[in-house]
Amino acid sequence: MYRVINVIAELREKQVSPKCSYPFSFILRRAGICLPPAYRSIVLSCLKNLPLVDVVKRRRKGKEWHRVVIYK
């Protein structure tokens, strides 16, 4: 979990606009983590409780994915 938080902090430092969104899979890849679906949902629920971070569920053609919105 600390790797994911470090990646979010790193992305927040680099971002120029006040709000940026990233796919959750991109954040996991950047952290070097491969998690089964049960653990992904736990990490997502923890991210929802962080300040300046939102998790948005997207759906298209029956496929769901999550985007992490980071506010500066």
C-alpha positions in Angstrom: 0.0 0.0 0.0 2.8 2.4 0.8 4.1 2.0 -2.8 0.8 3.1 -4.2 0.7 6.1 -1.9 4.3 7.0 -2.9 3.3 6.8 -6.6 0.3 9.1 -6.0 2.5 11.6 -4.1 5.1 11.5 -7.0 2.3 12.1 -9.6 0.9 15.0 -7.5 4.3 16.7 -7.4 4.7 16.4 -11.2 1.2 17.5 -12.2 0.6 20.9 -13.6 -3.2 21.2 -13.7 -5.3 21.3 -10.4 -6.9 17.9 -11.3 -5.5 14.9 -13.1 -6.9 11.4 -13.5 -5.0 8.1 -14.1 -6.2 4.6 -14.7 -5.8 2.5 -11.5 -3.9 -0.2 -13.5 -1.3 2.5 -14.5 -0.7 3.4 -10.8 -0.3 -0.3 -9.9 2.1 -0.8 -12.8 4.1 2.3 -11.8 4.3 1.0 -8.2 5.5 -2.4 -9.5 2.6 -4.3 -8.0 0.5 -7.1 -9.4 -2.6 -7.8 -7.2 -5.5 -10.2 -7.4 -8.9 -8.7 -7.7 -9.8 -9.1 -4.0 -6.7 -7.1 -2.9 -7.4 -4.4 -5.6 -10.8 -3.7 -4.1 -9.2 -3.3 -0.7 -6.6 -0.8 -2.1 -9.3 1.1 -3.9 -11.4 1.4 -0.7 -8.3 2.7 1.1 -7.6 5.2 -1.6 -11.2 6.6 -1.3 -10.4 7.6 2.3 -7.3 9.6 1.3 -7.6 13.4 1.1 -7.3 15.0 -2.3 -7.9 11.6 -4.0 -11.1 10.3 -5.6 -11.8 7.0 -7.2 -14.3 7.0 -10.1 -15.8 3.8 -11.6 -16.1 3.9 -15.4 -18.1 1.5 -17.6 -18.2 0.9 -21.3 -19.6 -2.1 -23.2 -20.0 -4.1 -20.1 -16.4 -3.6 -19.0 -15.6 -1.8 -15.7 -12.4 0.0 -14.7 -11.4 2.5 -12.1 -9.8 5.9 -12.5 -7.9 7.7 -9.7 -8.4 11.4 -9.7 -5.7 13.4 -7.9 -6.2 17.0 -6.9 -3.4 19.4 -6.3 
